[in-house]
Amino acid sequence: MVVLTTTDSAHSPAVIDRLATDGCALIVASSDLRELMQICDRIAVLSAGSLAGVFTRENWSEQALLEAAFSGHVGLQPGEAA
């Protein structure tokens, strides 16, 4: 297991790329949406303790990820208008 701290975050894309190239499956937990969008192939979004959605590079946008992240807090389903 590899644990990267906030101090390591500036180097994490290179480390993550190397581990992924070596065939490792990685789980990244972060609230930094832009970082996640750069380094992940899939993003699972939790909101208020529940799975709000799983997104792939082909179907995510910053707006869709944010809507999913806050859906459990405002009682909406992802993609549903307020």
C-alpha positions as CSV (number, residue, x, y, z in Angstrom):
1,M,0.0,0.0,0.0
2,V,1.2,3.5,-0.8
3,V,-0.1,6.5,1.1
4,L,0.5,10.0,-0.3
5,T,0.2,12.9,2.1
6,T,-0.7,16.5,1.2
7,T,3.0,17.2,1.1
8,D,3.4,14.6,-1.7
9,S,0.6,16.0,-3.8
10,A,2.8,18.0,-6.1
11,H,4.5,14.7,-7.0
12,S,1.5,12.5,-7.0
13,P,0.6,12.5,-10.7
14,A,4.0,11.1,-11.6
15,V,3.9,8.5,-8.8
16,I,0.3,7.6,-9.7
17,D,1.2,7.3,-13.5
18,R,4.2,5.0,-12.6
19,L,2.1,2.8,-10.4
20,A,-0.7,2.5,-12.9
21,T,1.8,1.7,-15.7
22,D,3.1,-1.0,-13.5
23,G,-0.4,-2.5,-13.4
24,C,-1.4,-1.4,-9.9
25,A,-5.1,-0.5,-9.2
26,L,-5.2,2.7,-7.2
27,I,-7.8,4.3,-5.0
28,V,-7.5,8.0,-4.6
29,A,-9.5,9.9,-1.9
30,S,-9.5,13.6,-2.4
31,S,-11.8,16.7,-2.3
32,D,-9.6,18.3,-5.0
33,L,-11.9,17.8,-8.0
34,R,-9.4,19.2,-10.6
35,E,-6.7,16.9,-9.3
36,L,-9.0,13.9,-9.5
37,M,-10.1,14.8,-13.1
38,Q,-6.4,14.9,-14.1
39,I,-5.3,11.6,-12.6
40,C,-8.3,9.3,-12.5
41,D,-10.0,7.0,-15.1
42,R,-13.1,6.7,-13.0
43,I,-14.5,8.8,-10.2
44,A,-17.0,7.5,-7.6
45,V,-18.8,10.3,-5.9
46,L,-20.1,10.0,-2.3
47,S,-22.7,12.4,-0.9
48,A,-24.1,12.4,2.6
49,G,-22.6,8.8,3.1
50,S,-24.2,7.3,-0.1
51,L,-22.9,6.6,-3.5
52,A,-24.2,9.4,-5.7
53,G,-22.6,8.2,-9.0
54,V,-19.7,6.7,-10.8
55,F,-18.3,8.6,-13.7
56,T,-15.7,7.8,-16.4
57,R,-13.6,10.2,-18.4
58,E,-16.1,9.9,-21.3
59,N,-19.1,11.0,-19.2
60,W,-17.9,13.4,-16.5
61,S,-17.9,17.1,-16.3
62,E,-17.0,19.3,-13.4
63,Q,-20.7,20.4,-13.2
64,A,-21.9,16.7,-13.2
65,L,-19.4,15.8,-10.5
66,L,-20.3,18.8,-8.3
67,E,-24.1,18.1,-8.7
68,A,-23.5,14.5,-7.6
69,A,-21.3,15.6,-4.6
70,F,-24.0,17.9,-3.3
71,S,-27.1,15.8,-4.2
72,G,-27.3,14.1,-0.8
73,H,-27.1,17.4,1.0
74,V,-30.0,19.1,-0.9
75,G,-32.2,16.0,-1.5
76,L,-31.7,16.0,-5.3
77,Q,-30.7,13.2,-7.6
78,P,-27.6,13.9,-9.8
79,G,-28.8,15.8,-13.0
80,E,-32.0,16.9,-11.3
81,A,-32.7,20.7,-11.4
82,A,-33.0,22.6,-8.1
